[in-house]
Amino acid sequence: MRQPLPPGVPIVVFGDDWGRHVSSMQHLFRHLAGTHDVIWVNAISHRVPQLSIRDVRRAFGKVRVLFQGGRTGTAGEIEIGAQPRMIIHPKVLPWHHFRLVRAINRRSLTRAIRGALDQLGARSRPMLVTGSPPSIAVFGELGELASVYYCMDDFLHLPHVSAHMIAPLERELLDRVDAVVATAQALVVTKRPRSGRAHYLPQGVNYEHFATPQPVPPDLAKLPRPIIGFAGGLTTPVDLPLLRRLSEAFPNAAIVLVGPVHVDLTAIAAPNLHVLGARPYRDLPAYVQAFDVGIIPYVLNQHTIAVDPLKLLEYLSAGVPVVTTDLPEVRKYSDSVAIAPTDDAFVSAVRAALAARGDRAARQQVARQHGWDRRAEEFLGVLGELHVVRSPA
């Protein structure tokens, strides 16, 4: 059993924009922030900006936060766990592949983080945890005790990421980081650092949040049963033809999509396909609990072979039967979910799940074993191991 990181050691984290959306990294550090001083650095960009509405809006939001000095996101969006002691809104340029920009960003980030450590009165050298390859610019500048790359995705295959810019930064990161903690077995293999320390830490779940019974939301109460539901972002990994196939195979059911829409759904429009858009995280359990079956209709590609879907354990926490395409990371739950290798098998599995429903309590028991509190303990054990290795005798 690893010894956890001592409470007096601060943790500097390069993550996404705190509170802007719910991410694995934020789930994890809401638990770690309860016992350690966490300094969270908001996103420092993984793509070269373009003249698009999306980029202009994002840039405007960043500028507004900087001038207002406030936090990103909506206060109270996630009421689970603690908040970081400090959140830094970094003043950086997104062209990380230019040497001059990297030098400017290094100076800006180092000054902001050192100031935060001083403000907290930190007496110990910090641990550095990053989910962002461009953060390599500050490695060695903070006097960090050790560093960890928390790898949730293969950035080189993510849409809306400038792979030509990120690839060399990630290679340098893997050369210098003390350990990698990855949410998928494929990432443990492909993102192994020069140090050789690579750890597998699958996704967790806020079990009580999704298991506590909620009333059916009004916009679902008026829909016909059964409800075949998907809760998550509608992005390029979602198999749109498969959703269309489901709407045709179950004409009397409601196919419900809950989550932000980032792709054109015109081609799959159908009378029984209901696109509800994003819902606050605090309200999401009510929607998931109302599903008669929860689906994970992802295509299998270079991106999704390294994806461990958060929604799988959220569905199980709600007691909902799950049907998923055959992603490598879902196979560890093969005793509890239906895994379909083809579209025909997917439709058949949904039909079988609707007919059987199964044991709600048994599904919840599986999910209960994978809470974020347990994942946080494991992660602290990795940090604690590095603390022992790197601390002076």
N, C-alpha and C positions, 0 to 999 in steps of 0.2 A: 504494500500500500504506500503510495507516494505521500510525502509530507506536503501540505498545501503551502502556497506562498505566504510568508508572514504578513500580517495585516499592515505593518508599518511601511511596506514597500509600495510606492505609488505606481500606477500603470498608465502609461501614455498610449492612447489608442487612435489609430488612423482608420476611421470608418466612413459610413455614408452620412447624410445630413440627419442629425438626431431629430426624431419626431416627424420627419417628412413622410416616412412610410415605415412599415413594420418589417424589419430584417432580422436574420438569424443573429447577426452580430449584436444588434440592439437587445434582442431577447437575452442573449448570454450575459451582456454587461449590465443589464438591469439587476441581475443577481449578484454579480461581482461587485457592483457599486455599493452594495449594502455592507461590505466588509473591508473594502479598500478604497483609497483615494484614486478615482478614475478621472483623468483628463482626456476628454473626447475631442478629437480634431475632425471637424466636418469634412465632407468630400472635397478632394482636390483634383477631380476631373480625370477621366480615362479616355477622353476623346478630344480631337481637334475640333473646335467650334466651327459651325457653318452658318451661313445666312439663312436660317430657317426660323419659323415661328417658335418651334420647340426650344431652340437654343436661346433666342432672344428673351423668351419668357423666363427661362431658367436663370439667365444672366441678370435680368431685372430683379428677380426674387433674391438672388445672392446679394446684389448691391443694396437692396432695401434692408435686408437683415443687417448688413455691415453698418449702415448709417443709423439704423434704429437701435443697434446693440442688443437686439432681442434674440430669442431662440427661434429656430426653424420649427415648423409644424404647429399643430394645435395643442394648446395646453390640455393635459388630461386625456390625450388620445389613447395612451396606454397607461392604465392605472396599476399595472403589475410591476412590482420590484422598485428599486431605488433609481435615482437620477445620478448622472456623473456629477462630481463635485464642481467641475468646470467644463464648459463647452466652448471650444475655440472655433470661430468663424474665420478660416484662413484667408489671408490676403495673398493669393498666388495667381500666377498666369498659367493657362492650360497647355502651353506649348512646351511640354516637358522634354522634348527631344532636342531642344536647343541648349547649348552649354550656358549661354548668358542667362536664359530664363531659369535654368536649373540653379544657377548661382544666386539669382535674385530670390527665388522661392526658398532656397536653403536659408538665406539670411532672415527672411520674413518669418518662416516657420520656427526657426531656432529661437529667435527673439521672443515670439509669442509663447512658445512652450516653456522656455526658461522662466519667463515672467509668471506663468501660471504655477510652476513648481515653487518659485519663490513666494508667491502669494499664499500657497498652501502650507508654507513652512516645511517643505519636504526635507527630511534629514537623511534619507536613503537614496541611493542611485535608483532611477526608475527602471521598470521593465517596459519594453517597447513592444506593442502588439499592433500589427498592421494588416489591413485587408486591402491595401492600396499600393501597388508597385511604385508609383511616383514618389512615395514617402522615402524611398531609398536615398533621396537627396539629403536627409538629415541624419542618416545612420552615422554614428560616431561623433555627432555634434552635441549630443545631449548627455554624454557620460553614462549611457544606459548600461545596466548590468548585463542584460541579455535581450534578445529580440526573437519574436515569433511571427511567422506569416500565417494568419488565419485565412485559409483559402476555401471559399465557398463556391467558386465557379472557375471554369477555365476561361479567363478573360479573352484569350486569343480566338475564341469561337463565339463570343457574346455579340449579339447585335448592338449597334450604337456604341461600340468601343473601337478606338483607333488602334488596331492590332499592331500596325507597323511602329507605332510609338511605344506601346506597352510592352511588346515582346523583349526588347533589349533591357528595359528597366526590370522586368520580372526575372530575367536571367541573372542580372547583377544582384537582385534581391536574394535569389536562391543561393548565390555564391556566398553571401555575407550573413544571412540570417542563421540564428542558432538552432531553430527548429521550425517545422511546418506542422500545423494542425489543420486537417482537411476534413470536409464534411462528406466526402465520397471516396470510396476505395480507389477509383480511377485517378483521383487527384493525388492520393498518397503515392502512387506509382509515378505519375507524370510530373509532379511538382516536388520530387525529393530533393532536399537541399544538399549542398556540399558537405554539411556536417553529418549527414546520414540520419538525423533525428526527424522522423516523419510519423505523425500520430493520426489515427482515425478517430474522429469525433462526429458521429452522425447528428442529424437535426434532432431537436427536442420539441417539447410542446408545453404550452401553458394549460396544463390539464384541467384545473378547476375552472378556468375561464370558459372552456368549451364544454365541460361536463355539467355545469350548473344549469338546471332547466330554465328556459326562457320562453315567453309567449311567442306564438307565431307572428311574425311581422305582418302588418296589414296588406302590404303589396304581395305577399305570398298567400295569405289567407283566401284571397279571391281567385286564386288560380286552381285549375283542375288537378286532381291527383291521378297518378303519382307524380312526384316532382323528382326529376333527374337533374341534380345540381352540380355546378362547378363553382368553387370559390377561389379566385386567384386572378392574377393579371392576364388579360387576353393579349398575349404577345406572340412572337413568331414560333415558339415551341408548341403552341396549341394547334392540334390537328383539326383545322376547320372542316375539311371534307368529312371527317369522322363525326363531328357535331351535326353536320347536315344529314349524315346517314342515320343518326339517332333520332332526329326530328321526323324522318320519314318512317323509321321502323316503329316508332311509338307515337302515332298521330294523336292519340287521346291523352298523352302525357304532357306535362309542362317541362320543357328543357330550359333550365334557369341558369343564367350566367351572372355571377356576382363578382365584380372586380373592375378595376380600371381597364379601359379599352385602348389598345395601342396598335390595332390592326383594322383593316377594312373588313367589316362583316357583311357587306352588301350581298356577296355571292351566296351566303348561307341563310339569308332571311327566310323565315317560315312563320306561319301563324302561331305555332306552338313553341317557338323559340323566343325566350324573353330575356333581353339584355338589360339588366338592372343598373349596371355601372358600379362604381365604388361605393362601399359602405364603411363607416367608421369601425375601427377594430373592436371597440367596445360593443358594437351591435352585431358583429359577425357571427357569434355563437347562435343567436336566434335564427339566423338564416340557415346555417349549417344543420342545426337540429331539426329544421323543417324539411330537409331533404329526405326522400325515401331511399335514395342511393346517391352517394357522392362519387364523382368521376374525376379521373386524372387522364385526360386525352392528349398526351404529349407525343409528338413524333420522336423517333429515335434518330439522333444525329450526334455530331461531335460535341455539341453543347450538352444535350440531355443525358449522355452516358455518364456525365459527372454531376447530375442533379439529384439531390435527395429532397423530394417535394415536401415542404412544410405542411401542406394541406392534408397529407395522408394521416398523420397523427392527430390533426385537428378533427378530421372526419371520425376517426376511431374514438376520440375523446367524447364526441357527441353521441357515440353509439350507432353511427350510421354505417351501413355496409358500403364497401369501397370496391370500385372496379377501376383498374388502371392498365395502361399499356405496359409493355414489357421493358421497363427501364431497369438497368442493373441494380440501382440502389433500392428499388422496391422489393426485390426478391427476398430480402431478409425478413419481410413480413408476409411471406407466401402462405403461412398457415392462417392468416387473419384477413387477407384481402384476395380478391379475384384478379389474376394477372392474365391479360389477353394479348397474345402475340399477333393477332390479325384483327381487321375490322369486323369480320364475321364473328370471331370469338368474343370481341368486345360487346357486340350487340347481344349475343347469347348470354354472356355473363351478366349484363344489366337485367335481362329478362329473368334469369335465375335468381338474382339478388332481390328483385321486386317480388318474386313468388315466395321466396323462403324467408327473407328478412333476417333470420338467424338470431343469435344471442347478443343482445345489446350490451349486457353486463360483461360478457367475455371480451368484446371489442374494447370496452372502456378499460378493462383490466390490463390489456396489452399496452394501451396508451399511457396508463398511469406509471408504468415502469420507465418512461422516457421523458420525464419532466425536465425543464430547463434547469431546475435546481440541481439535478444529478449531473447534467452536462457541465454546469458551472464548477461543481466539485472536481470533476475530471480535469477540466481545463486548469483550475488552480493547482492541481497535482503536477501538470506539465510545467507550469511556471515555477512551482516549488522545486522541482527537480533541477531546473536550470539555475535557480537561485543557489542551490547547494553546490552545483558544479562551478559556477562563475564567481561565487563569493570568495573573498580572500580568506585564507586559513587563519 
